């Protein structure tokens, strides 16, 4: 009988396992997170902002809007307005 030895578990799937849509989502998420850290000043605040409903985004969380390029651009524009104090 053969035995199996587990040497470790990788929490990062290989890139080849991702669909192109998921890869695009992860890229958009990283870009928005970096911009949110610039605007909000801290990683912790940016993390919380990513998963909190935003009135300026129709009460959607920024993270849920990153699956399409159009909604990604809405989130980017919202962060830009926050950065410059434009709340309309």
C-alpha positions, 0 to 999 in steps of 0.5 A: 500500500502506498502512503501519501505525505503532505509537505505543505499546503499552498494557499496561492493557486497557480495563475493557470488555475484562474479564469481570465475574469478572475485574474482581471478581478484580482488585478483591479482589486490590487489597483483599487486597494493601492489607490484607496491606501493613497487616499485614506492613508492606511492599509487598515482603513483601505481594507475596511473601505473595500468591504463597506457599502459606499453611498457614492457607489449606490450602497455597493461595496467597492469590492463587489464592483470590480468584476467589470471594467465599467464598474471598476472605473466607477470605483476609481472615479469615486476614489478620485473624487474622495481624494480631491474632496468632490462629494457629488 
